[in-house]
Amino acid sequence: YDMLSTSLQMYKKINSMETPGIVVYAGKVVGNAYSTFAASKFKVGTQSSKFSIPDLLEGRLPLGAGLGYHLVHGCDEGLAMARYLAVSGREVSPYDMRGLGLISFIVEDEPHFCLADSLAHTLHDSDGIKAVQSLAVDSSSIV
C-alpha cells in the first residue's frame, strides 16, 4: 500500500508541474513504474524498452496508479490490450508501446541525447532562449 501511495503522490506532483516533464523508459518497464511517470508530457522509449504487466502472474493485482486509464485512452485497442497484457504477462516492444499510445517517441539507447533534443523542442519562441547545434554535420556521408 505504501508503494502505491508514494507512486500516486509522485504522479500528482509531476501532473501539477508547470514545466512539461520528460521521462525516458529504457530497459524493462513494468506497469507500476510506467504509470508513476505517465503524467510527463513527453514519454520517450528506447530500442531496449520492453513493457509488461507481470502482477497477476506474480500473485498481485495490477494496481498501477492509473495504468488502466493510460492503456484504455492510448488507442482504440487499449482495453483489449490491457486485459491481454495483464493475463499473459507478455512483454511488448517499444514499437508496440508507441502504437498503444504509451510513449510519444522511440529513440536509440542513449537517452541523454534524446533528453537534450526533447528539451530543445519544448522551448517556446517567446522564451528568448536559442537552441544551438554544437556538432557539425558531415555531409560527405550523405548518398
TORDRENTOR-800284 format. One line per 8 residues: number of its first residue (from 1); for each residue x, y negated, z of N, C-alpha, C. Coordinates in steps of 0.02 Angstrom, whole numbers. Layout:
! residues N
NUM	X Y Z X Y Z X Y Z ~ ...
***
This chain:
! residues 143
1	41 60 0 0 0 0 43 -63 0 ~ 99 -62 38 143 -120 41 172 -137 -27 ~ 191 -84 -66 220 -96 -132 168 -128 -178 ~ 107 -104 -176 54 -132 -218 40 -204 -198 ~ 39 -218 -134 27 -286 -110 83 -333 -133 ~ 146 -311 -127 202 -351 -149 200 -362 -224 ~ 181 -310 -261 176 -315 -334 123 -366 -353 ~ 67 -365 -320 14 -414 -335 35 -485 -318
9	71 -493 -263 96 -559 -244 144 -586 -297 ~ 189 -543 -322 236 -563 -374 199 -582 -437 ~ 150 -541 -456 110 -555 -516 76 -624 -510 ~ 46 -637 -453 12 -701 -443 60 -759 -445 ~ 120 -750 -417 170 -803 -418 192 -818 -489 ~ 206 -766 -529 226 -775 -599 169 -808 -638 ~ 108 -786 -626 50 -813 -661 38 -887 -645 ~ 57 -909 -586 44 -979 -567 101 -1026 -586
17	156 -1001 -612 212 -1044 -631 194 -1088 -690 ~ 217 -1150 -689 204 -1196 -744 249 -1180 -804 ~ 310 -1159 -791 357 -1142 -845 341 -1072 -871 ~ 337 -1063 -936 323 -997 -963 377 -947 -943 ~ 357 -889 -920 404 -838 -899 424 -791 -955 ~ 484 -763 -948 508 -714 -996 528 -652 -957 ~ 505 -594 -979 526 -531 -949 553 -487 -1005 ~ 608 -453 -990 638 -406 -1038 630 -336 -1008
25	592 -294 -1042 583 -225 -1021 635 -183 -1059 ~ 683 -155 -1023 735 -114 -1055 738 -47 -1018 ~ 748 7 -1055 751 72 -1023 682 98 -1007 ~ 678 141 -957 614 172 -938 573 123 -896 ~ 512 112 -918 466 65 -884 403 104 -865 ~ 388 106 -801 326 140 -779 272 87 -768 ~ 211 110 -764 153 66 -761 157 12 -708 ~ 176 30 -646 177 -20 -593 229 -75 -606
33	287 -56 -631 339 -106 -646 316 -151 -703 ~ 284 -121 -753 259 -162 -809 210 -214 -784 ~ 160 -192 -747 106 -238 -728 128 -292 -680 ~ 181 -280 -641 205 -331 -595 227 -394 -633 ~ 260 -384 -691 287 -440 -728 246 -458 -790 ~ 188 -428 -798 148 -438 -859 118 -507 -865 ~ 120 -547 -812 95 -615 -815 143 -661 -853 ~ 203 -637 -867 251 -678 -905 224 -691 -974
41	235 -751 -999 210 -769 -1065 244 -728 -1120 ~ 309 -719 -1113 348 -682 -1164 369 -616 -1135 ~ 343 -562 -1164 360 -494 -1143 402 -462 -1199 ~ 465 -449 -1183 512 -426 -1233 532 -354 -1218 ~ 533 -312 -1269 556 -244 -1263 620 -235 -1302 ~ 659 -186 -1283 721 -171 -1320 713 -104 -1356 ~ 763 -86 -1395 761 -22 -1431 759 37 -1383 ~ 784 27 -1322 784 82 -1273 722 84 -1228
49	676 38 -1237 616 36 -1195 573 98 -1205 ~ 551 126 -1151 504 182 -1151 453 168 -1096 ~ 389 170 -1113 336 156 -1065 297 219 -1050 ~ 282 230 -985 241 287 -966 202 271 -902 ~ 152 312 -891 113 308 -828 115 378 -797 ~ 168 393 -759 177 461 -733 140 475 -668 ~ 104 427 -642 75 432 -575 33 495 -563 ~ -15 510 -608 -58 568 -597 -19 633 -595
57	31 639 -638 72 699 -639 114 705 -576 ~ 127 649 -543 166 649 -481 122 648 -419 ~ 56 655 -428 9 660 -372 -14 594 -343 ~ -7 540 -381 -30 474 -358 -81 446 -407 ~ -123 400 -382 -168 363 -427 -129 307 -459 ~ -139 294 -524 -104 239 -557 -135 172 -538 ~ -112 143 -484 -139 81 -459 -92 23 -473 ~ -80 10 -535 -30 -40 -554 -57 -109 -565
65	-64 -148 -516 -79 -220 -519 -108 -245 -585 ~ -163 -218 -606 -195 -241 -667 -171 -206 -730 ~ -139 -148 -723 -113 -112 -781 -169 -95 -829 ~ -225 -71 -804 -282 -54 -846 -307 -114 -886 ~ -308 -171 -854 -329 -233 -887 -284 -248 -947 ~ -219 -244 -937 -172 -259 -991 -176 -209 -1048 ~ -186 -146 -1032 -193 -95 -1084 -259 -104 -1123 ~ -313 -115 -1088 -378 -121 -1120 -384 -184 -1163
73	-353 -238 -1140 -358 -301 -1177 -302 -312 -1227 ~ -254 -266 -1230 -198 -273 -1276 -215 -256 -1348 ~ -261 -209 -1358 -280 -189 -1426 -347 -152 -1424 ~ -375 -138 -1481 -440 -104 -1485 -438 -34 -1456 ~ -380 0 -1463 -373 69 -1439 -348 72 -1368 ~ -345 15 -1334 -315 11 -1267 -346 57 -1215 ~ -412 62 -1213 -446 104 -1163 -429 177 -1174 ~ -434 200 -1236 -418 269 -1252 -344 284 -1237
81	-300 238 -1254 -228 248 -1241 -213 248 -1166 ~ -248 206 -1128 -238 204 -1056 -255 272 -1026 ~ -311 299 -1046 -331 365 -1021 -282 419 -1042 ~ -262 418 -1106 -215 468 -1132 -148 465 -1096 ~ -122 404 -1088 -57 397 -1056 -59 417 -982 ~ -114 401 -948 -121 419 -878 -125 494 -868 ~ -161 529 -912 -169 601 -905 -108 639 -929 ~ -78 617 -984 -21 654 -1013 46 636 -982
89	54 575 -958 118 553 -932 170 543 -987 ~ 150 545 -1050 197 538 -1106 227 468 -1109 ~ 288 466 -1135 321 402 -1146 304 377 -1216 ~ 297 312 -1222 287 282 -1288 346 237 -1304 ~ 359 231 -1369 417 192 -1393 403 117 -1389 ~ 454 76 -1399 442 4 -1399 396 -17 -1456 ~ 396 21 -1511 351 5 -1567 278 19 -1547 ~ 267 72 -1510 200 86 -1484 180 33 -1433
97	228 13 -1391 213 -39 -1342 191 -104 -1377 ~ 224 -119 -1431 207 -179 -1470 137 -172 -1500 ~ 123 -113 -1527 57 -101 -1556 1 -103 -1504 ~ 17 -84 -1442 -33 -86 -1389 -40 -155 -1357 ~ 1 -202 -1379 -2 -269 -1352 33 -276 -1285 ~ 75 -226 -1266 110 -229 -1202 172 -273 -1205 ~ 201 -281 -1264 258 -326 -1271 247 -371 -1332 ~ 281 -427 -1332 273 -475 -1386 326 -467 -1440
105	386 -446 -1419 443 -442 -1465 483 -379 -1451 ~ 517 -353 -1502 565 -298 -1494 632 -324 -1518 ~ 682 -316 -1476 749 -340 -1493 800 -284 -1482 ~ 862 -298 -1499 916 -250 -1488 926 -242 -1413 ~ 970 -195 -1394 979 -179 -1323 1022 -227 -1284 ~ 1035 -286 -1308 1071 -337 -1271 1022 -391 -1250 ~ 985 -380 -1196 930 -426 -1180 951 -498 -1166 ~ 1013 -510 -1145 1032 -578 -1130 1033 -621 -1194
113	1049 -591 -1252 1045 -629 -1314 973 -646 -1330 ~ 929 -597 -1320 858 -608 -1332 831 -662 -1285 ~ 852 -659 -1223 828 -708 -1174 848 -779 -1194 ~ 910 -787 -1216 933 -853 -1237 893 -877 -1297 ~ 881 -833 -1345 843 -851 -1404 771 -868 -1385 ~ 741 -827 -1343 672 -840 -1321 666 -907 -1285 ~ 714 -921 -1242 713 -985 -1206 718 -1043 -1255 ~ 760 -1036 -1306 767 -1089 -1355 702 -1103 -1391
121	661 -1051 -1401 598 -1060 -1437 541 -1085 -1392 ~ 552 -1086 -1327 499 -1109 -1282 502 -1184 -1270 ~ 556 -1216 -1292 563 -1288 -1281 518 -1327 -1329 ~ 483 -1373 -1302 438 -1415 -1342 478 -1473 -1371 ~ 458 -1497 -1430 493 -1552 -1463 499 -1614 -1418 ~ 449 -1626 -1377 449 -1686 -1336 492 -1679 -1273 ~ 523 -1621 -1263 565 -1612 -1204 630 -1651 -1209 ~ 649 -1671 -1269 711 -1708 -1279 773 -1664 -1274
129	764 -1600 -1277 820 -1552 -1274 830 -1523 -1343 ~ 890 -1521 -1365 905 -1494 -1431 938 -1426 -1423 ~ 915 -1377 -1462 946 -1311 -1462 1002 -1312 -1513 ~ 1059 -1286 -1495 1118 -1286 -1538 1141 -1215 -1549 ~ 1154 -1198 -1612 1183 -1132 -1627 1258 -1140 -1628 ~ 1292 -1110 -1580 1364 -1121 -1574 1404 -1073 -1617 ~ 1374 -1019 -1641 1410 -971 -1682 1397 -985 -1755 ~ 1449 -983 -1795 1442 -994 -1867 1417 -930 -1900
137	1378 -936 -1951 1353 -878 -1988 1400 -865 -2046 ~ 1423 -803 -2052 1468 -784 -2106 1426 -765 -2166 ~ 1420 -810 -2214 1377 -798 -2272 1408 -749 -2321 ~ 1472 -732 -2313 1503 -686 -2360 1476 -615 -2354 ~ 1444 -600 -2296 1417 -533 -2286 1347 -525 -2316 ~ 1318 -579 -2340 1252 -576 -2369 1258 -553 -2441 ~ 1221 -500 -2457 1224 -472 -2525 1166 -497 -2566
***
